[in-house]
Amino acid sequence: MADGGGNGHSVFTFWLLKSLAEFTGECYPASKLGHRVCQAVGDNSDQLPVFSRMTKATGERGGEFLLYPGGVVPPPGRM
């Protein structure tokens, strides 16, 4: 069942929250998070989420979202 991912969440939300909770590094690139969540959801359900670039949002290319844990201050120039 697509909504039976665990802890009352959908499969996607379960793996997103699990991936965020288990991350121990200084910053989490969205591409790495997206890859992990897509693979885990695909391995555990009949769904396959898609992670890709937003190509028409700003007209710029090559950016990356970086997620920092609470309390961590990003280095200068990274915001």
PyMOL CGO cylinders between C-alpha atoms (Angstrom):
from pymol import cmd
from pymol.cgo import CYLINDER

trace = [
    CYLINDER, 0.00, 0.00, 0.00, 1.45, 3.39, -1.04, 0.3, 1, 1, 1, 1, 1, 1,
    CYLINDER, 1.45, 3.39, -1.04, 0.42, 5.10, 2.20, 0.3, 1, 1, 1, 1, 1, 1,
    CYLINDER, 0.42, 5.10, 2.20, 1.82, 2.36, 4.42, 0.3, 1, 1, 1, 1, 1, 1,
    CYLINDER, 1.82, 2.36, 4.42, 5.42, 3.54, 4.75, 0.3, 1, 1, 1, 1, 1, 1,
    CYLINDER, 5.42, 3.54, 4.75, 5.60, 3.36, 8.51, 0.3, 1, 1, 1, 1, 1, 1,
    CYLINDER, 5.60, 3.36, 8.51, 4.94, 5.59, 11.50, 0.3, 1, 1, 1, 1, 1, 1,
    CYLINDER, 4.94, 5.59, 11.50, 1.66, 6.69, 9.90, 0.3, 1, 1, 1, 1, 1, 1,
    CYLINDER, 1.66, 6.69, 9.90, 3.40, 8.21, 6.85, 0.3, 1, 1, 1, 1, 1, 1,
    CYLINDER, 3.40, 8.21, 6.85, 3.40, 7.47, 3.14, 0.3, 1, 1, 1, 1, 1, 1,
    CYLINDER, 3.40, 7.47, 3.14, 6.36, 5.51, 1.78, 0.3, 1, 1, 1, 1, 1, 1,
    CYLINDER, 6.36, 5.51, 1.78, 7.89, 8.70, 0.37, 0.3, 1, 1, 1, 1, 1, 1,
    CYLINDER, 7.89, 8.70, 0.37, 7.50, 10.70, 3.59, 0.3, 1, 1, 1, 1, 1, 1,
    CYLINDER, 7.50, 10.70, 3.59, 8.79, 7.83, 5.71, 0.3, 1, 1, 1, 1, 1, 1,
    CYLINDER, 8.79, 7.83, 5.71, 12.03, 7.58, 3.69, 0.3, 1, 1, 1, 1, 1, 1,
    CYLINDER, 12.03, 7.58, 3.69, 12.45, 11.35, 3.44, 0.3, 1, 1, 1, 1, 1, 1,
    CYLINDER, 12.45, 11.35, 3.44, 12.20, 11.76, 7.22, 0.3, 1, 1, 1, 1, 1, 1,
    CYLINDER, 12.20, 11.76, 7.22, 14.38, 8.70, 7.86, 0.3, 1, 1, 1, 1, 1, 1,
    CYLINDER, 14.38, 8.70, 7.86, 17.06, 9.99, 5.47, 0.3, 1, 1, 1, 1, 1, 1,
    CYLINDER, 17.06, 9.99, 5.47, 17.07, 13.42, 7.10, 0.3, 1, 1, 1, 1, 1, 1,
    CYLINDER, 17.07, 13.42, 7.10, 17.20, 11.97, 10.62, 0.3, 1, 1, 1, 1, 1, 1,
    CYLINDER, 17.20, 11.97, 10.62, 20.10, 9.63, 9.82, 0.3, 1, 1, 1, 1, 1, 1,
    CYLINDER, 20.10, 9.63, 9.82, 22.28, 12.25, 8.13, 0.3, 1, 1, 1, 1, 1, 1,
    CYLINDER, 22.28, 12.25, 8.13, 25.35, 13.05, 10.23, 0.3, 1, 1, 1, 1, 1, 1,
    CYLINDER, 25.35, 13.05, 10.23, 27.37, 15.33, 7.97, 0.3, 1, 1, 1, 1, 1, 1,
    CYLINDER, 27.37, 15.33, 7.97, 27.81, 19.09, 7.94, 0.3, 1, 1, 1, 1, 1, 1,
    CYLINDER, 27.81, 19.09, 7.94, 25.51, 19.72, 4.98, 0.3, 1, 1, 1, 1, 1, 1,
    CYLINDER, 25.51, 19.72, 4.98, 23.27, 17.47, 2.90, 0.3, 1, 1, 1, 1, 1, 1,
    CYLINDER, 23.27, 17.47, 2.90, 23.19, 18.19, -0.85, 0.3, 1, 1, 1, 1, 1, 1,
    CYLINDER, 23.19, 18.19, -0.85, 19.66, 17.86, -2.19, 0.3, 1, 1, 1, 1, 1, 1,
    CYLINDER, 19.66, 17.86, -2.19, 20.93, 15.62, -5.00, 0.3, 1, 1, 1, 1, 1, 1,
    CYLINDER, 20.93, 15.62, -5.00, 22.27, 13.09, -2.48, 0.3, 1, 1, 1, 1, 1, 1,
    CYLINDER, 22.27, 13.09, -2.48, 19.05, 13.21, -0.45, 0.3, 1, 1, 1, 1, 1, 1,
    CYLINDER, 19.05, 13.21, -0.45, 16.94, 12.87, -3.61, 0.3, 1, 1, 1, 1, 1, 1,
    CYLINDER, 16.94, 12.87, -3.61, 18.94, 9.88, -4.83, 0.3, 1, 1, 1, 1, 1, 1,
    CYLINDER, 18.94, 9.88, -4.83, 18.65, 8.09, -1.49, 0.3, 1, 1, 1, 1, 1, 1,
    CYLINDER, 18.65, 8.09, -1.49, 14.90, 8.72, -1.13, 0.3, 1, 1, 1, 1, 1, 1,
    CYLINDER, 14.90, 8.72, -1.13, 14.12, 7.73, -4.74, 0.3, 1, 1, 1, 1, 1, 1,
    CYLINDER, 14.12, 7.73, -4.74, 16.08, 4.49, -4.41, 0.3, 1, 1, 1, 1, 1, 1,
    CYLINDER, 16.08, 4.49, -4.41, 14.54, 3.57, -1.04, 0.3, 1, 1, 1, 1, 1, 1,
    CYLINDER, 14.54, 3.57, -1.04, 10.97, 4.32, -2.17, 0.3, 1, 1, 1, 1, 1, 1,
    CYLINDER, 10.97, 4.32, -2.17, 11.50, 2.36, -5.40, 0.3, 1, 1, 1, 1, 1, 1,
    CYLINDER, 11.50, 2.36, -5.40, 12.92, -0.60, -3.45, 0.3, 1, 1, 1, 1, 1, 1,
    CYLINDER, 12.92, -0.60, -3.45, 10.01, -0.63, -0.98, 0.3, 1, 1, 1, 1, 1, 1,
    CYLINDER, 10.01, -0.63, -0.98, 6.93, 0.17, -3.06, 0.3, 1, 1, 1, 1, 1, 1,
    CYLINDER, 6.93, 0.17, -3.06, 5.44, 0.27, -6.54, 0.3, 1, 1, 1, 1, 1, 1,
    CYLINDER, 5.44, 0.27, -6.54, 6.13, 4.02, -6.71, 0.3, 1, 1, 1, 1, 1, 1,
    CYLINDER, 6.13, 4.02, -6.71, 9.18, 5.71, -8.19, 0.3, 1, 1, 1, 1, 1, 1,
    CYLINDER, 9.18, 5.71, -8.19, 9.61, 9.37, -7.30, 0.3, 1, 1, 1, 1, 1, 1,
    CYLINDER, 9.61, 9.37, -7.30, 11.67, 11.54, -9.62, 0.3, 1, 1, 1, 1, 1, 1,
    CYLINDER, 11.67, 11.54, -9.62, 14.36, 13.97, -8.54, 0.3, 1, 1, 1, 1, 1, 1,
    CYLINDER, 14.36, 13.97, -8.54, 15.59, 16.39, -11.19, 0.3, 1, 1, 1, 1, 1, 1,
    CYLINDER, 15.59, 16.39, -11.19, 16.71, 19.96, -11.77, 0.3, 1, 1, 1, 1, 1, 1,
    CYLINDER, 16.71, 19.96, -11.77, 14.29, 22.86, -11.85, 0.3, 1, 1, 1, 1, 1, 1,
    CYLINDER, 14.29, 22.86, -11.85, 15.15, 24.21, -15.28, 0.3, 1, 1, 1, 1, 1, 1,
    CYLINDER, 15.15, 24.21, -15.28, 12.75, 27.08, -15.77, 0.3, 1, 1, 1, 1, 1, 1,
    CYLINDER, 12.75, 27.08, -15.77, 12.51, 28.50, -12.25, 0.3, 1, 1, 1, 1, 1, 1,
    CYLINDER, 12.51, 28.50, -12.25, 15.18, 31.19, -12.52, 0.3, 1, 1, 1, 1, 1, 1,
    CYLINDER, 15.18, 31.19, -12.52, 16.79, 30.78, -15.92, 0.3, 1, 1, 1, 1, 1, 1,
    CYLINDER, 16.79, 30.78, -15.92, 20.07, 29.80, -14.24, 0.3, 1, 1, 1, 1, 1, 1,
    CYLINDER, 20.07, 29.80, -14.24, 21.64, 26.38, -14.31, 0.3, 1, 1, 1, 1, 1, 1,
    CYLINDER, 21.64, 26.38, -14.31, 23.97, 24.40, -12.12, 0.3, 1, 1, 1, 1, 1, 1,
    CYLINDER, 23.97, 24.40, -12.12, 22.70, 25.33, -8.65, 0.3, 1, 1, 1, 1, 1, 1,
    CYLINDER, 22.70, 25.33, -8.65, 22.28, 22.92, -5.76, 0.3, 1, 1, 1, 1, 1, 1,
    CYLINDER, 22.28, 22.92, -5.76, 20.21, 23.13, -2.61, 0.3, 1, 1, 1, 1, 1, 1,
    CYLINDER, 20.21, 23.13, -2.61, 22.26, 22.42, 0.50, 0.3, 1, 1, 1, 1, 1, 1,
    CYLINDER, 22.26, 22.42, 0.50, 20.45, 21.40, 3.67, 0.3, 1, 1, 1, 1, 1, 1,
    CYLINDER, 20.45, 21.40, 3.67, 22.11, 22.22, 6.99, 0.3, 1, 1, 1, 1, 1, 1,
    CYLINDER, 22.11, 22.22, 6.99, 21.10, 20.69, 10.33, 0.3, 1, 1, 1, 1, 1, 1,
    CYLINDER, 21.10, 20.69, 10.33, 19.60, 23.04, 12.89, 0.3, 1, 1, 1, 1, 1, 1,
    CYLINDER, 19.60, 23.04, 12.89, 22.24, 25.05, 14.71, 0.3, 1, 1, 1, 1, 1, 1,
    CYLINDER, 22.24, 25.05, 14.71, 24.82, 24.73, 11.91, 0.3, 1, 1, 1, 1, 1, 1,
    CYLINDER, 24.82, 24.73, 11.91, 25.83, 28.03, 10.33, 0.3, 1, 1, 1, 1, 1, 1,
    CYLINDER, 25.83, 28.03, 10.33, 26.75, 27.67, 6.64, 0.3, 1, 1, 1, 1, 1, 1,
    CYLINDER, 26.75, 27.67, 6.64, 30.22, 28.96, 5.69, 0.3, 1, 1, 1, 1, 1, 1,
    CYLINDER, 30.22, 28.96, 5.69, 30.36, 32.48, 4.18, 0.3, 1, 1, 1, 1, 1, 1,
    CYLINDER, 30.36, 32.48, 4.18, 29.44, 32.48, 0.50, 0.3, 1, 1, 1, 1, 1, 1,
    CYLINDER, 29.44, 32.48, 0.50, 27.33, 29.31, 0.73, 0.3, 1, 1, 1, 1, 1, 1,
    CYLINDER, 27.33, 29.31, 0.73, 24.03, 31.12, 1.31, 0.3, 1, 1, 1, 1, 1, 1,
]
cmd.load_cgo(trace, "trace")
